Structures are given as C-alpha cells and as structure tokens.
Amino acid sequence: MSDSLYNSQGVVNQIDWQQYLYLVRNEALKLAVRLPTTIELDDLLQVGYIGLLESIKRYDASQGYTFTTFATPRIKGAMLDELRSRDWLPRQTRKKIKDVTKAINELEQKLGIPPNDQQIAAHLQLSLTEYHKVLLDSNYSQICSYDEIHKKLGDNLDALIEPDADNNPFASIINDEIRNIIVQQIGNLPEKEKMVLALYYQEELNLKEIGKVLDISESRVSQLHSQAIKRIQSKIIL
C-alpha cells in the first residue's frame, strides 16, 4: 500500500492509510457481533481495507468534510457488498422467515393486540425454541438491508423495513404515508422491543451492550430485534 494515492481529480492524497486502519476494524467488529459465526472477521477486514484504499483515492478535501466522515460509510459499504454476495440461508429457512411476518399479521387481526412469542410459535406450529431460531436467522438475513436503508434515510427509527428480492418496497418507503405508518407501528410495539430498536438504531449500541442494559442475553436481544422488525413489516408487506 502507498501513503500517496491519486484521487478522482488526479490530485495526490497525502493520507497515511495506517492511521485509519482503526476505522476498518471498528466497522468489522460492529458487523461481526450481528453475524453468524460462519462469517470470519478476517474476511470483513480484508474487504474493509479495500474500501479504505478506495476512499483515499476518491477523497476530495475541498468538499468540506473530514476523511473519517467520507471513508466510514464506504468501508462499511464494502463489507456489506461482500455479505450481500453470500447467501448463507437455505430456501426453507427463508420461507419460515416470511411466514413469521404473515403469522404476526394474522394473529394481530384475530387477537386485536400484538401476539407474544408463544402465540406466534403456536400459530406457525413450531416449538418456542424453533421459533426463536427462525428469529435469529431472520436477524442475520436482514443486516445488509437495514443498514443500507438506515444509511439512506438517516438516524430515524422509521428506516426499518427490508427490501425483499421478490417484492422490493424500497421506493415506497420514501413516501411519507409509508414512513408515518412505520413510525406509528414502532409506537405500538411492546415496550421491550421498542427499547431494543431505540438502543440499536438511535444509541448505536451493539447486541451485547443492549443485553447488559436490559439484563437479557445477547441472543434474546437479537430475537426481540427481529420480532420487532417483523411486526412492522407485517403492516406494510404481506
């Protein structure tokens, strides 16, 4: 690696890339705690380093923002692109994940209140352990989509809907009506799920940190996060 790289305007950027390696590691660690153990930290680091180099090439200080501000989303984007290229969930598991959203919607219509874990599991004819496993799988599958939308729509909790390969609602999310529905549904969430989303998206705590705040396990935080997302999705995507 060279400390001097030409940017897109042909101007040499005198940036010490080693000074910014911490950015790569920080973003890799944030993602790693939310991914299955089959995803190696070293893989994220390698693509993150590439993102760092690309950022050095493209950085233009005359635009008025710091290199850290410019580089961080590009490093993270490189990692997310790598994750998107991997499809680690079996088709049957993906079907179960979609079934959760449908089940929540059906139960809410029937019961008139948000269903709890046991009710959703019973409706899906799954044991509670099996249902929680589906929630964990769902959380892993959602990571790329939610981070991408969160980046585009800002730091509000209304950026919580998953673009689906078969029915991509991303364009409609920008619509104020859809956004208002999302905000309303967040307000209707069970208190603990609402707290998980607030700590995760607004306070930017990781799952382990949220678990300590709420005095629950990291896996339970992941389940609550996934279930909250599915409740919101059930009002928008069927």
C-alpha positions as CSV (number, residue, x, y, z in Angstrom):
1,M,0.0,0.0,0.0
2,S,1.2,3.5,-0.7
3,D,0.7,6.5,1.5
4,S,0.1,8.7,-1.5
5,L,-2.7,7.9,-3.9
6,Y,-4.3,9.9,-6.7
7,N,-7.9,10.9,-6.2
8,S,-10.6,11.0,-8.9
9,Q,-9.5,14.6,-9.8
10,G,-5.9,13.4,-10.4
11,V,-4.6,15.1,-7.2
12,V,-2.4,13.2,-4.9
13,N,-4.0,12.5,-1.5
14,Q,-1.3,12.6,1.2
15,I,-3.1,10.3,3.6
16,D,-1.5,7.9,6.0
17,W,-3.7,4.8,5.4
18,Q,-2.3,3.2,8.6
19,Q,-3.7,6.0,10.7
20,Y,-7.2,5.0,9.6
21,L,-7.0,1.2,9.9
22,Y,-9.0,1.5,13.1
23,L,-12.0,2.6,11.0
24,V,-11.9,-0.7,9.2
25,R,-11.6,-2.7,12.5
26,N,-14.4,-0.7,14.2
27,E,-16.8,-1.3,11.4
28,A,-15.9,-5.0,11.1
29,L,-16.4,-5.6,14.8
30,K,-19.8,-3.8,14.7
31,L,-20.9,-6.2,11.9
32,A,-19.3,-9.3,13.3
33,V,-21.4,-9.3,16.5
34,R,-24.5,-9.4,14.4
35,L,-23.5,-12.2,12.1
36,P,-23.4,-16.0,12.3
37,T,-20.0,-17.5,13.3
38,T,-19.5,-18.8,9.8
39,I,-18.6,-15.3,8.7
40,E,-15.0,-14.7,9.5
41,L,-13.8,-11.3,10.9
42,D,-10.7,-11.5,8.7
43,D,-13.0,-11.6,5.6
44,L,-14.7,-8.4,6.7
45,L,-11.3,-6.8,7.4
46,Q,-9.9,-7.6,4.0
47,V,-12.7,-6.1,2.1
48,G,-12.7,-3.2,4.5
49,Y,-9.1,-2.4,3.7
50,I,-10.1,-2.3,0.0
51,G,-12.8,0.1,0.9
52,L,-10.3,2.3,2.8
53,L,-8.0,2.4,-0.2
54,E,-10.9,3.3,-2.5
55,S,-11.8,6.1,-0.1
56,I,-8.3,7.5,-0.2
57,K,-8.5,7.5,-4.0
58,R,-11.8,9.3,-4.1
59,Y,-11.4,11.7,-1.1
60,D,-11.6,15.4,-2.0
61,A,-10.8,17.6,1.0
62,S,-12.3,20.7,-0.8
63,Q,-15.8,19.2,-0.3
64,G,-15.6,20.3,3.3
65,Y,-15.9,17.0,5.2
66,T,-13.3,15.1,7.1
67,F,-11.7,11.9,5.7
68,T,-13.2,9.9,8.5
69,T,-16.7,11.1,7.6
70,F,-16.1,10.3,4.0
71,A,-14.4,6.9,4.5
72,T,-16.5,5.3,7.2
73,P,-19.7,4.6,5.1
74,R,-17.6,3.4,2.1
75,I,-15.7,1.0,4.3
76,K,-18.9,-0.3,5.7
77,G,-20.4,-0.4,2.3
78,A,-17.6,-2.6,1.0
79,M,-18.2,-5.1,3.8
80,L,-22.0,-5.1,3.2
81,D,-21.4,-5.7,-0.5
82,E,-19.3,-8.8,0.5
83,L,-22.1,-10.0,2.7
84,R,-24.7,-9.5,0.1
85,S,-22.7,-11.7,-2.3
86,R,-23.2,-14.6,0.2
87,D,-26.5,-16.4,0.5
88,W,-26.0,-18.4,3.7
89,L,-29.6,-19.2,4.5
90,P,-31.3,-22.2,2.9
91,R,-34.5,-21.6,0.9
92,Q,-36.6,-23.4,3.5
93,T,-35.3,-21.1,6.2
94,R,-36.1,-18.0,4.1
95,K,-39.7,-19.3,3.8
96,K,-40.0,-19.7,7.5
97,I,-38.8,-16.1,8.0
98,K,-41.5,-14.8,5.6
99,D,-44.1,-17.0,7.4
100,V,-43.4,-15.1,10.6
101,T,-44.4,-11.8,9.1
102,K,-47.6,-13.3,7.8
103,A,-48.4,-15.0,11.1
104,I,-47.9,-11.8,13.1
105,N,-50.4,-10.0,10.8
106,E,-53.0,-12.8,11.0
107,L,-52.7,-13.0,14.8
108,E,-52.9,-9.3,15.3
109,Q,-56.1,-9.1,13.3
110,K,-57.6,-12.1,15.2
111,L,-56.5,-11.0,18.7
112,G,-56.6,-7.2,18.4
113,I,-53.3,-7.0,20.2
114,P,-49.6,-7.8,19.4
115,P,-49.1,-11.5,19.8
116,N,-46.4,-12.8,22.1
117,D,-43.7,-15.3,21.2
118,Q,-45.7,-18.3,22.4
119,Q,-48.8,-17.4,20.3
120,I,-46.7,-16.8,17.2
121,A,-44.8,-20.1,17.6
122,A,-48.1,-22.0,18.1
123,H,-49.6,-20.4,15.0
124,L,-46.6,-21.5,13.0
125,Q,-46.8,-24.9,14.6
126,L,-43.2,-24.5,15.9
127,S,-41.8,-25.1,19.3
128,L,-40.7,-21.9,21.1
129,T,-37.1,-22.9,20.6
130,E,-37.6,-23.4,16.8
131,Y,-39.4,-20.1,16.6
132,H,-36.5,-18.3,18.3
133,K,-34.1,-20.0,15.9
134,V,-36.1,-18.6,13.0
135,L,-35.9,-15.1,14.5
136,L,-32.1,-15.4,14.9
137,D,-31.8,-16.5,11.2
138,S,-34.0,-13.6,10.2
139,N,-31.8,-11.1,12.1
140,Y,-28.8,-12.4,10.2
141,S,-30.5,-12.1,6.8
142,Q,-31.7,-8.6,7.5
143,I,-28.4,-6.9,8.4
144,C,-27.5,-5.7,5.0
145,S,-30.8,-4.4,4.0
146,Y,-31.4,-2.5,7.2
147,D,-28.0,-0.9,7.3
148,E,-28.4,0.2,3.7
149,I,-31.8,1.9,4.3
150,H,-30.6,3.3,7.6
151,K,-27.7,5.0,5.8
152,K,-30.0,6.4,3.1
153,L,-32.8,7.7,5.4
154,G,-30.8,8.9,8.3
155,D,-30.8,8.1,12.0
156,N,-34.6,7.8,12.5
157,L,-36.3,4.7,13.6
158,D,-38.6,4.8,10.5
159,A,-35.8,3.3,8.5
160,L,-36.7,-0.3,9.4
161,I,-38.1,-2.1,6.5
162,E,-36.4,-4.8,4.5
163,P,-36.1,-4.7,0.7
164,D,-37.1,-8.1,-0.5
165,A,-35.8,-9.7,-3.7
166,D,-39.3,-10.7,-4.7
167,N,-41.2,-7.6,-3.7
168,N,-38.9,-4.6,-3.2
169,P,-40.7,-1.8,-1.4
170,F,-37.7,0.5,-1.0
171,A,-39.1,3.2,-3.3
172,S,-42.4,3.3,-1.4
173,I,-40.6,3.7,1.9
174,I,-39.6,7.2,0.9
175,N,-43.2,8.0,0.7
176,D,-44.4,10.0,3.7
177,E,-47.5,7.9,4.2
178,I,-45.5,4.7,4.5
179,R,-43.0,6.4,6.8
180,N,-45.8,7.5,9.0
181,I,-47.2,4.0,9.2
182,I,-43.7,2.8,10.3
183,V,-43.4,5.4,13.0
184,Q,-46.9,4.6,14.2
185,Q,-46.2,0.9,14.4
186,I,-42.9,1.5,16.3
187,G,-45.1,3.3,18.8
188,N,-47.4,0.3,19.1
189,L,-44.6,-2.2,19.8
190,P,-44.2,-4.0,23.1
191,E,-42.1,-1.8,25.4
192,K,-39.0,-4.1,25.4
193,E,-39.0,-4.4,21.6
194,K,-39.3,-0.6,21.3
195,M,-36.4,-0.2,23.7
196,V,-34.2,-2.6,21.7
197,L,-34.8,-0.6,18.5
198,A,-34.1,2.7,20.2
199,L,-30.9,1.5,21.7
200,Y,-29.8,-0.2,18.5
201,Y,-30.7,2.5,15.9
202,Q,-30.6,5.7,17.9
203,E,-28.0,5.0,20.5
204,E,-26.0,2.6,18.2
205,L,-25.3,0.0,20.9
206,N,-24.5,-3.5,19.8
207,L,-26.4,-6.5,20.8
208,K,-24.2,-7.3,23.7
209,E,-24.4,-3.8,25.1
210,I,-28.2,-3.8,24.8
211,G,-28.3,-7.1,26.6
212,K,-26.4,-5.5,29.5
213,V,-28.8,-2.5,29.6
214,L,-31.9,-4.7,29.6
215,D,-30.4,-7.5,31.6
216,I,-31.1,-10.2,29.0
217,S,-28.9,-12.4,26.8
218,E,-27.5,-11.3,23.6
219,S,-29.4,-13.9,21.7
220,R,-32.7,-12.7,23.3
221,V,-31.8,-9.1,22.2
222,S,-31.4,-10.5,18.6
223,Q,-34.8,-12.3,18.8
224,L,-36.5,-9.1,20.1
225,H,-35.0,-7.0,17.3
226,S,-36.1,-9.5,14.7
227,Q,-39.6,-9.8,16.1
228,A,-40.0,-6.0,16.2
229,I,-38.9,-5.7,12.6
230,K,-41.4,-8.5,11.6
231,R,-44.2,-6.7,13.5
232,I,-43.5,-3.5,11.5
233,Q,-43.2,-5.4,8.2
234,S,-46.5,-7.2,8.8
235,K,-48.2,-3.8,8.5
236,I,-46.6,-3.0,5.2
237,I,-45.5,-6.2,3.3
238,L,-47.7,-9.3,3.2
